[in-house]
């Protein structure tokens, strides 16, 4: 019985290591971006920083945005390919001095849309009724 218990433990350990290796291998579509201003994602405001943007393994619509001084995990909506500009980038809406992340374009022309939040709607109302936001794009280098 001891031999089979040791064997089972060894198999379980090998399975855990294999799944960890597979999970780390799935992060090859990460993007890096230097964002030169503070911005809001969902309900969290992140400082200007260099960020790594990656989708969570097994959750293709969940994105992690991680910098040296903060990060956030947010749900997104998949978008179709951009036929005019397939380059990786972050798209922000700007109202006055407030920036809101609204779209992420990952390598391979995968688009992920982030919904307008209550904070963004409030910022838009403060600027002017029905004012269109200024769109600001931060390119992410292809790796």
MIKESE-482197 format. One record per residue (C-alpha): residue number from 0; x, y, z; chain; residue in three letters. Coordinates in Angstrom, 1 decimal. Example, Ala and Ser with C-alpha at 12.3 -4.5 7.8 and 13.67 -1.06 7.14 Angstrom:
% residues 2
<guba: 0 | px: 12.3 | py: -4.5 | pz: 7.8 | fidren: A | lumro: ALA>
<guba: 1 | px: 13.7 | py: -1.1 | pz: 7.1 | fidren: A | lumro: SER>
***
This chain:
% residues 143
<guba: 0 | px: 0.0 | py: 0.0 | pz: 0.0 | fidren: A | lumro: UNK>
<guba: 1 | px: 2.9 | py: 2.4 | pz: 0.8 | fidren: A | lumro: UNK>
<guba: 2 | px: 4.3 | py: 1.9 | pz: -2.7 | fidren: A | lumro: UNK>
<guba: 3 | px: 1.0 | py: 2.8 | pz: -4.4 | fidren: A | lumro: UNK>
<guba: 4 | px: 0.6 | py: 5.8 | pz: -2.2 | fidren: A | lumro: UNK>
<guba: 5 | px: 4.1 | py: 7.1 | pz: -3.1 | fidren: A | lumro: UNK>
<guba: 6 | px: 3.4 | py: 6.4 | pz: -6.7 | fidren: A | lumro: UNK>
<guba: 7 | px: 0.1 | py: 8.3 | pz: -6.6 | fidren: A | lumro: UNK>
<guba: 8 | px: 1.9 | py: 11.2 | pz: -4.8 | fidren: A | lumro: UNK>
<guba: 9 | px: 4.6 | py: 11.3 | pz: -7.5 | fidren: A | lumro: UNK>
<guba: 10 | px: 1.9 | py: 11.3 | pz: -10.3 | fidren: A | lumro: UNK>
<guba: 11 | px: 0.0 | py: 14.1 | pz: -8.6 | fidren: A | lumro: UNK>
<guba: 12 | px: 3.2 | py: 16.2 | pz: -8.2 | fidren: A | lumro: UNK>
<guba: 13 | px: 4.1 | py: 15.7 | pz: -11.9 | fidren: A | lumro: UNK>
<guba: 14 | px: 0.6 | py: 16.7 | pz: -12.9 | fidren: A | lumro: UNK>
<guba: 15 | px: 0.8 | py: 19.9 | pz: -10.9 | fidren: A | lumro: UNK>
<guba: 16 | px: 4.2 | py: 20.8 | pz: -12.4 | fidren: A | lumro: UNK>
<guba: 17 | px: 2.9 | py: 20.1 | pz: -15.9 | fidren: A | lumro: UNK>
<guba: 18 | px: -0.1 | py: 22.3 | pz: -15.4 | fidren: A | lumro: UNK>
<guba: 19 | px: 2.0 | py: 25.1 | pz: -14.0 | fidren: A | lumro: UNK>
<guba: 20 | px: 4.3 | py: 24.9 | pz: -17.1 | fidren: A | lumro: UNK>
<guba: 21 | px: 1.3 | py: 24.9 | pz: -19.4 | fidren: A | lumro: UNK>
<guba: 22 | px: -0.1 | py: 28.0 | pz: -17.6 | fidren: A | lumro: UNK>
<guba: 23 | px: 3.2 | py: 29.9 | pz: -17.9 | fidren: A | lumro: UNK>
<guba: 24 | px: 3.4 | py: 28.9 | pz: -21.6 | fidren: A | lumro: UNK>
<guba: 25 | px: 0.0 | py: 30.5 | pz: -22.3 | fidren: A | lumro: UNK>
<guba: 26 | px: 1.3 | py: 34.0 | pz: -21.4 | fidren: A | lumro: UNK>
<guba: 27 | px: 3.1 | py: 34.4 | pz: -24.7 | fidren: A | lumro: UNK>
<guba: 28 | px: 0.6 | py: 37.0 | pz: -25.9 | fidren: A | lumro: UNK>
<guba: 29 | px: 1.5 | py: 39.5 | pz: -23.2 | fidren: A | lumro: UNK>
<guba: 30 | px: 1.9 | py: 43.1 | pz: -24.1 | fidren: A | lumro: UNK>
<guba: 31 | px: 4.1 | py: 45.7 | pz: -22.5 | fidren: A | lumro: UNK>
<guba: 32 | px: 3.0 | py: 49.4 | pz: -22.4 | fidren: A | lumro: UNK>
<guba: 33 | px: 4.5 | py: 52.5 | pz: -20.9 | fidren: A | lumro: UNK>
<guba: 34 | px: 1.6 | py: 54.7 | pz: -19.9 | fidren: A | lumro: UNK>
<guba: 35 | px: 2.7 | py: 58.3 | pz: -19.3 | fidren: A | lumro: UNK>
<guba: 36 | px: -0.4 | py: 59.3 | pz: -17.3 | fidren: A | lumro: UNK>
<guba: 37 | px: -2.6 | py: 58.0 | pz: -14.4 | fidren: A | lumro: UNK>
<guba: 38 | px: -5.7 | py: 56.2 | pz: -15.7 | fidren: A | lumro: UNK>
<guba: 39 | px: -8.8 | py: 54.4 | pz: -14.4 | fidren: A | lumro: UNK>
<guba: 40 | px: -9.7 | py: 50.8 | pz: -15.1 | fidren: A | lumro: UNK>
<guba: 41 | px: -13.0 | py: 49.8 | pz: -13.6 | fidren: A | lumro: UNK>
<guba: 42 | px: -13.1 | py: 51.4 | pz: -10.2 | fidren: A | lumro: UNK>
<guba: 43 | px: -9.3 | py: 51.5 | pz: -9.7 | fidren: A | lumro: UNK>
<guba: 44 | px: -6.9 | py: 54.3 | pz: -10.7 | fidren: A | lumro: UNK>
<guba: 45 | px: -3.5 | py: 53.2 | pz: -11.7 | fidren: A | lumro: UNK>
<guba: 46 | px: -0.4 | py: 55.5 | pz: -11.7 | fidren: A | lumro: UNK>
<guba: 47 | px: 1.7 | py: 56.2 | pz: -14.8 | fidren: A | lumro: UNK>
<guba: 48 | px: 4.0 | py: 53.2 | pz: -15.1 | fidren: A | lumro: UNK>
<guba: 49 | px: 5.2 | py: 50.4 | pz: -17.4 | fidren: A | lumro: UNK>
<guba: 50 | px: 2.5 | py: 47.7 | pz: -17.5 | fidren: A | lumro: UNK>
<guba: 51 | px: 2.3 | py: 44.1 | pz: -18.6 | fidren: A | lumro: UNK>
<guba: 52 | px: -1.0 | py: 43.2 | pz: -20.0 | fidren: A | lumro: UNK>
<guba: 53 | px: -2.0 | py: 39.6 | pz: -20.2 | fidren: A | lumro: UNK>
<guba: 54 | px: -5.1 | py: 37.4 | pz: -20.5 | fidren: A | lumro: UNK>
<guba: 55 | px: -5.6 | py: 34.9 | pz: -17.6 | fidren: A | lumro: UNK>
<guba: 56 | px: -5.1 | py: 31.3 | pz: -18.7 | fidren: A | lumro: UNK>
<guba: 57 | px: -8.5 | py: 29.6 | pz: -19.1 | fidren: A | lumro: UNK>
<guba: 58 | px: -10.3 | py: 32.9 | pz: -19.0 | fidren: A | lumro: UNK>
<guba: 59 | px: -9.8 | py: 34.6 | pz: -22.4 | fidren: A | lumro: UNK>
<guba: 60 | px: -12.0 | py: 37.5 | pz: -21.5 | fidren: A | lumro: UNK>
<guba: 61 | px: -10.2 | py: 38.3 | pz: -18.2 | fidren: A | lumro: UNK>
<guba: 62 | px: -7.2 | py: 40.6 | pz: -18.4 | fidren: A | lumro: UNK>
<guba: 63 | px: -4.5 | py: 41.4 | pz: -15.8 | fidren: A | lumro: UNK>
<guba: 64 | px: -2.8 | py: 44.8 | pz: -16.0 | fidren: A | lumro: UNK>
<guba: 65 | px: 0.2 | py: 44.7 | pz: -13.8 | fidren: A | lumro: UNK>
<guba: 66 | px: 2.8 | py: 47.5 | pz: -13.2 | fidren: A | lumro: UNK>
<guba: 67 | px: 5.5 | py: 48.0 | pz: -10.6 | fidren: A | lumro: UNK>
<guba: 68 | px: 3.2 | py: 50.2 | pz: -8.4 | fidren: A | lumro: UNK>
<guba: 69 | px: -0.1 | py: 48.5 | pz: -8.9 | fidren: A | lumro: UNK>
<guba: 70 | px: -2.4 | py: 46.4 | pz: -10.9 | fidren: A | lumro: UNK>
<guba: 71 | px: -5.9 | py: 45.2 | pz: -11.6 | fidren: A | lumro: UNK>
<guba: 72 | px: -7.8 | py: 42.2 | pz: -13.0 | fidren: A | lumro: UNK>
<guba: 73 | px: -10.7 | py: 43.2 | pz: -15.2 | fidren: A | lumro: UNK>
<guba: 74 | px: -13.4 | py: 41.4 | pz: -17.3 | fidren: A | lumro: UNK>
<guba: 75 | px: -13.6 | py: 42.4 | pz: -20.9 | fidren: A | lumro: UNK>
<guba: 76 | px: -15.7 | py: 41.8 | pz: -24.0 | fidren: A | lumro: UNK>
<guba: 77 | px: -14.0 | py: 40.2 | pz: -27.1 | fidren: A | lumro: UNK>
<guba: 78 | px: -14.0 | py: 42.4 | pz: -30.2 | fidren: A | lumro: UNK>
<guba: 79 | px: -13.4 | py: 41.4 | pz: -33.8 | fidren: A | lumro: UNK>
<guba: 80 | px: -10.1 | py: 42.2 | pz: -35.6 | fidren: A | lumro: UNK>
<guba: 81 | px: -9.2 | py: 45.8 | pz: -36.5 | fidren: A | lumro: UNK>
<guba: 82 | px: -8.8 | py: 45.7 | pz: -40.3 | fidren: A | lumro: UNK>
<guba: 83 | px: -7.3 | py: 49.2 | pz: -40.4 | fidren: A | lumro: UNK>
<guba: 84 | px: -4.6 | py: 48.9 | pz: -37.7 | fidren: A | lumro: UNK>
<guba: 85 | px: -3.8 | py: 45.5 | pz: -36.2 | fidren: A | lumro: UNK>
<guba: 86 | px: -0.9 | py: 46.8 | pz: -34.0 | fidren: A | lumro: UNK>
<guba: 87 | px: -1.0 | py: 46.1 | pz: -30.3 | fidren: A | lumro: UNK>
<guba: 88 | px: -2.2 | py: 49.1 | pz: -28.3 | fidren: A | lumro: UNK>
<guba: 89 | px: -4.2 | py: 50.6 | pz: -25.4 | fidren: A | lumro: UNK>
<guba: 90 | px: -7.1 | py: 52.9 | pz: -26.2 | fidren: A | lumro: UNK>
<guba: 91 | px: -8.2 | py: 55.5 | pz: -23.6 | fidren: A | lumro: UNK>
<guba: 92 | px: -11.0 | py: 58.0 | pz: -23.4 | fidren: A | lumro: UNK>
<guba: 93 | px: -9.9 | py: 61.3 | pz: -22.0 | fidren: A | lumro: UNK>
<guba: 94 | px: -12.2 | py: 63.8 | pz: -20.2 | fidren: A | lumro: UNK>
<guba: 95 | px: -10.3 | py: 66.8 | pz: -19.0 | fidren: A | lumro: UNK>
<guba: 96 | px: -7.3 | py: 65.3 | pz: -17.1 | fidren: A | lumro: UNK>
<guba: 97 | px: -9.0 | py: 61.9 | pz: -16.5 | fidren: A | lumro: UNK>
<guba: 98 | px: -8.1 | py: 58.9 | pz: -18.6 | fidren: A | lumro: UNK>
<guba: 99 | px: -10.2 | py: 55.7 | pz: -18.8 | fidren: A | lumro: UNK>
<guba: 100 | px: -9.0 | py: 52.5 | pz: -20.4 | fidren: A | lumro: UNK>
<guba: 101 | px: -11.6 | py: 51.4 | pz: -22.9 | fidren: A | lumro: UNK>
<guba: 102 | px: -9.9 | py: 49.0 | pz: -25.3 | fidren: A | lumro: UNK>
<guba: 103 | px: -6.9 | py: 46.6 | pz: -25.4 | fidren: A | lumro: UNK>
<guba: 104 | px: -5.5 | py: 45.3 | pz: -28.6 | fidren: A | lumro: UNK>
<guba: 105 | px: -3.3 | py: 42.3 | pz: -28.0 | fidren: A | lumro: UNK>
<guba: 106 | px: -0.7 | py: 40.8 | pz: -30.4 | fidren: A | lumro: UNK>
<guba: 107 | px: -2.4 | py: 38.9 | pz: -33.1 | fidren: A | lumro: UNK>
<guba: 108 | px: -5.1 | py: 41.6 | pz: -33.5 | fidren: A | lumro: UNK>
<guba: 109 | px: -7.2 | py: 40.4 | pz: -30.6 | fidren: A | lumro: UNK>
<guba: 110 | px: -9.4 | py: 43.2 | pz: -29.4 | fidren: A | lumro: UNK>
<guba: 111 | px: -10.8 | py: 43.4 | pz: -25.9 | fidren: A | lumro: UNK>
<guba: 112 | px: -13.3 | py: 46.1 | pz: -25.0 | fidren: A | lumro: UNK>
<guba: 113 | px: -13.8 | py: 47.5 | pz: -21.5 | fidren: A | lumro: UNK>
<guba: 114 | px: -17.2 | py: 48.9 | pz: -20.7 | fidren: A | lumro: UNK>
<guba: 115 | px: -17.8 | py: 52.5 | pz: -19.7 | fidren: A | lumro: UNK>
<guba: 116 | px: -17.9 | py: 52.8 | pz: -15.9 | fidren: A | lumro: UNK>
<guba: 117 | px: -19.9 | py: 55.0 | pz: -13.6 | fidren: A | lumro: UNK>
<guba: 118 | px: -16.7 | py: 57.0 | pz: -13.0 | fidren: A | lumro: UNK>
<guba: 119 | px: -16.3 | py: 57.7 | pz: -16.7 | fidren: A | lumro: UNK>
<guba: 120 | px: -19.9 | py: 58.6 | pz: -17.2 | fidren: A | lumro: UNK>
<guba: 121 | px: -19.6 | py: 61.1 | pz: -14.2 | fidren: A | lumro: UNK>
<guba: 122 | px: -16.5 | py: 62.6 | pz: -15.8 | fidren: A | lumro: UNK>
<guba: 123 | px: -18.2 | py: 63.0 | pz: -19.1 | fidren: A | lumro: UNK>
<guba: 124 | px: -21.1 | py: 64.8 | pz: -17.4 | fidren: A | lumro: UNK>
<guba: 125 | px: -18.8 | py: 67.1 | pz: -15.6 | fidren: A | lumro: UNK>
<guba: 126 | px: -17.1 | py: 68.2 | pz: -18.8 | fidren: A | lumro: UNK>
<guba: 127 | px: -20.3 | py: 68.8 | pz: -20.8 | fidren: A | lumro: UNK>
<guba: 128 | px: -23.5 | py: 67.1 | pz: -21.5 | fidren: A | lumro: UNK>
<guba: 129 | px: -23.1 | py: 64.4 | pz: -24.2 | fidren: A | lumro: UNK>
<guba: 130 | px: -19.5 | py: 65.5 | pz: -24.9 | fidren: A | lumro: UNK>
<guba: 131 | px: -17.5 | py: 63.0 | pz: -27.0 | fidren: A | lumro: UNK>
<guba: 132 | px: -14.2 | py: 61.9 | pz: -25.3 | fidren: A | lumro: UNK>
<guba: 133 | px: -10.8 | py: 62.6 | pz: -26.7 | fidren: A | lumro: UNK>
<guba: 134 | px: -9.4 | py: 59.2 | pz: -27.8 | fidren: A | lumro: UNK>
<guba: 135 | px: -5.7 | py: 58.6 | pz: -26.7 | fidren: A | lumro: UNK>
<guba: 136 | px: -3.8 | py: 55.7 | pz: -28.0 | fidren: A | lumro: UNK>
<guba: 137 | px: -0.7 | py: 54.2 | pz: -26.4 | fidren: A | lumro: UNK>
<guba: 138 | px: 1.2 | py: 51.7 | pz: -28.6 | fidren: A | lumro: UNK>
<guba: 139 | px: 2.6 | py: 48.5 | pz: -27.2 | fidren: A | lumro: UNK>
<guba: 140 | px: 5.7 | py: 47.2 | pz: -28.9 | fidren: A | lumro: UNK>
<guba: 141 | px: 5.4 | py: 43.9 | pz: -30.7 | fidren: A | lumro: UNK>
<guba: 142 | px: 7.5 | py: 41.2 | pz: -29.1 | fidren: A | lumro: UNK>
***
